[in-house]
Amino acid sequence: MGKILITGGAGFIGSNLTEYFLNKGYEVVCLDNFSTGHRHNIEAFLKNPNYKLIEGSICDLETCKEAVENVDYVLHQAALGSVPRSINDPITSNEVNVSGFLNMLVAARDAKVKRFVYAASSSTYGDSASLPKVEEVIGKPLSPYAITKYVNELYADVFSKTYGIECIGLRYFNVFGRRQDPNGTYAAVIPLFVKQLMNHQSPKINGTGDYSRDFTYIDNVIQMNELAMLTDNPEAINTVYNTAVGDRTTLNDLVHYIKKYLSEYDEQISNIEVIHGPNRVGDIPHSLASIEKAQNLLGYNPSHTIENGLKEAITWYWENLK
Ligand SMILES: NC(=O)c1ccc[n+]([C@@H]2O[C@H](COP(=O)([O-])OP(=O)(O)OC[C@H]3O[C@@H](n4cnc5c(N)ncnc54)[C@H](O)[C@@H]3O)[C@@H](O)[C@H]2O)c1
């Protein structure tokens, strides 16, 4: 079937991609330094003969070269996520997300991989107020993290034009689902709220709760990675795609759904009140993707709305966190 290198394979998205492609019969190499990923995310794969773990950093070029040996496809997920983390420590975010990305591109180019698919980000839309977001119209970045993700796109574009390596960037919009980490200072909003509500604590919304996001279930992201990896449409390569549902949900509605689905397991959760704090620096009010480009060029068809994605994610958290 082929061999895939998944960088960041011990993280949320990377471990889900690993599970999917191992089940399909691919060989999977994981390169991860466990800075934000977890051993429990990959434990189930370790006994699979088609799985290989390389513990190391994308900041080391030799490690990247070792990882891409005899690899057909790269799904590059390793990065330091989180806007607040990059505001607190822009240098480390830049080292991993920009220099590490460049190392991986160089290694993939030299190994002549068939395709380099990488995790880009909706943060690249920056201060652009237009909705829905279309790939060709971006604003100015609002955080160091957003800069790093935009620089990835610029490097991928230049590498495809200069060296002929086939690259596709997937601008992920607020991904959620099984194995997303609910712990730590930089936890994403959905697992954080689920954990707090399960512990009968009030979740805190930054602002009034009318900000909205195009929350995207992990299975839609897996689908986009597979389509990007395998497309034989020459017009579909060397570009970027919104990876989203094409629908937006306010923070207030999000909490409503989470409470509704958690209450099926513990009815007391329906009475927990939300608290509100100030808006966060660097947060844009609304985010909504146009998914037309992915539909037209890749044949993308999201399998999960936010509601049915949340229902599945909450079942997973209930079974695994309780
Ligand atoms: N989750 C989202 O909503 C979202 C949105 C937009 C973009 N993204 C991007 O998707 C990718 C995956 O994100 P995630 O949510 O799975 O995050 P995650 O933190 O769960 O996974 C990232 C993985 O990369 C690994 N990693 C970090 N630095 C590394 C290094 N120097 N060398 C090797 N491995 C390293 C971590 O240990 C972790 O396993 C990232 O590139 C992120 O920027 C995620």
The ligand as an SDF file (V2000), in Angstrom:
LIG
                    3D

 44 48  0  0  0  0  0  0  0  0999 V2000
   -6.0060   20.9600   16.7890 N   0  0  0  0  0  0  0  0  0  0  0  0
   -6.3660   21.9910   16.0430 C   0  0  0  0  0  0  0  0  0  0  0  0
   -7.4500   22.5280   16.1650 O   0  0  0  0  0  0  0  0  0  0  0  0
   -5.4130   22.5520   15.0060 C   0  0  0  0  0  0  0  0  0  0  0  0
   -5.8230   23.6630   14.2500 C   0  0  0  0  0  0  0  0  0  0  0  0
   -4.9660   24.1690   13.2950 C   0  0  0  0  0  0  0  0  0  0  0  0
   -3.7430   23.5600   13.0730 C   0  0  0  0  0  0  0  0  0  0  0  0
   -3.3670   22.5010   13.8200 N   0  0  0  0  0  0  0  0  0  0  0  0
   -2.0490   21.8840   13.5620 C   0  0  0  0  0  0  0  0  0  0  0  0
   -2.2080   20.4860   13.4810 O   0  0  0  0  0  0  0  0  0  0  0  0
   -1.0290   19.8410   13.9300 C   0  0  0  0  0  0  0  0  0  0  0  0
   -1.3590   18.7950   14.9750 C   0  0  0  0  0  0  0  0  0  0  0  0
   -1.9890   19.4360   16.0680 O   0  0  0  0  0  0  0  0  0  0  0  0
   -2.6250   18.6330   17.2920 P   0  0  0  0  0  0  0  0  0  0  0  0
   -3.8620   19.3460   17.6660 O   0  0  0  0  0  0  0  0  0  0  0  0
   -2.6570   17.2000   17.0030 O   0  0  0  0  0  0  0  0  0  0  0  0
   -1.5430   18.9640   18.4270 O   0  0  0  0  0  0  0  0  0  0  0  0
   -0.7450   18.0030   19.4160 P   0  0  0  0  0  0  0  0  0  0  0  0
    0.0270   18.9050   20.3180 O   0  0  0  0  0  0  0  0  0  0  0  0
   -1.6500   16.9970   20.0270 O   0  0  0  0  0  0  0  0  0  0  0  0
    0.2490   17.2520   18.4380 O   0  0  0  0  0  0  0  0  0  0  0  0
    1.4770   17.7770   18.0050 C   0  0  0  0  0  0  0  0  0  0  0  0
    2.5160   16.6680   18.0990 C   0  0  0  0  0  0  0  0  0  0  0  0
    3.7650   17.1710   17.6070 O   0  0  0  0  0  0  0  0  0  0  0  0
    4.7920   16.7290   18.4880 C   0  0  0  0  0  0  0  0  0  0  0  0
    5.9180   17.6370   18.4010 N   0  0  0  0  0  0  0  0  0  0  0  0
    5.9910   18.9260   18.8460 C   0  0  0  0  0  0  0  0  0  0  0  0
    7.2250   19.4220   18.6490 N   0  0  0  0  0  0  0  0  0  0  0  0
    7.9430   18.4340   18.0370 C   0  0  0  0  0  0  0  0  0  0  0  0
    9.2770   18.3320   17.5930 C   0  0  0  0  0  0  0  0  0  0  0  0
   10.1410   19.3480   17.7230 N   0  0  0  0  0  0  0  0  0  0  0  0
    9.6660   17.1700   17.0190 N   0  0  0  0  0  0  0  0  0  0  0  0
    8.8400   16.1250   16.8930 C   0  0  0  0  0  0  0  0  0  0  0  0
    7.5550   16.1680   17.3130 N   0  0  0  0  0  0  0  0  0  0  0  0
    7.1240   17.3050   17.8800 C   0  0  0  0  0  0  0  0  0  0  0  0
    4.1380   16.7390   19.8690 C   0  0  0  0  0  0  0  0  0  0  0  0
    4.8220   15.9630   20.8180 O   0  0  0  0  0  0  0  0  0  0  0  0
    2.7620   16.2100   19.5400 C   0  0  0  0  0  0  0  0  0  0  0  0
    2.7150   14.7940   19.6120 O   0  0  0  0  0  0  0  0  0  0  0  0
   -0.1000   20.9580   14.4010 C   0  0  0  0  0  0  0  0  0  0  0  0
    0.7720   21.2790   13.3310 O   0  0  0  0  0  0  0  0  0  0  0  0
   -1.0440   22.1050   14.6640 C   0  0  0  0  0  0  0  0  0  0  0  0
   -0.4050   23.3590   14.5560 O   0  0  0  0  0  0  0  0  0  0  0  0
   -4.1720   21.9710   14.7840 C   0  0  0  0  0  0  0  0  0  0  0  0
  1  2  1  0
  2  3  2  0
  2  4  1  0
  4  5  1  0
  4 44  2  0
  5  6  2  0
  6  7  1  0
  7  8  2  0
  8  9  1  0
  8 44  1  0
  9 10  1  0
  9 42  1  0
 10 11  1  0
 11 12  1  0
 11 40  1  0
 12 13  1  0
 13 14  1  0
 14 15  2  0
 14 16  1  0
 14 17  1  0
 17 18  1  0
 18 19  2  0
 18 20  1  0
 18 21  1  0
 21 22  1  0
 22 23  1  0
 23 24  1  0
 23 38  1  0
 24 25  1  0
 25 26  1  0
 25 36  1  0
 26 27  1  0
 26 35  1  0
 27 28  2  0
 28 29  1  0
 29 30  1  0
 29 35  2  0
 30 31  1  0
 30 32  2  0
 32 33  1  0
 33 34  2  0
 34 35  1  0
 36 37  1  0
 36 38  1  0
 38 39  1  0
 40 41  1  0
 40 42  1  0
 42 43  1  0
M  CHG  2   8   1  16  -1
M  END
$$$$
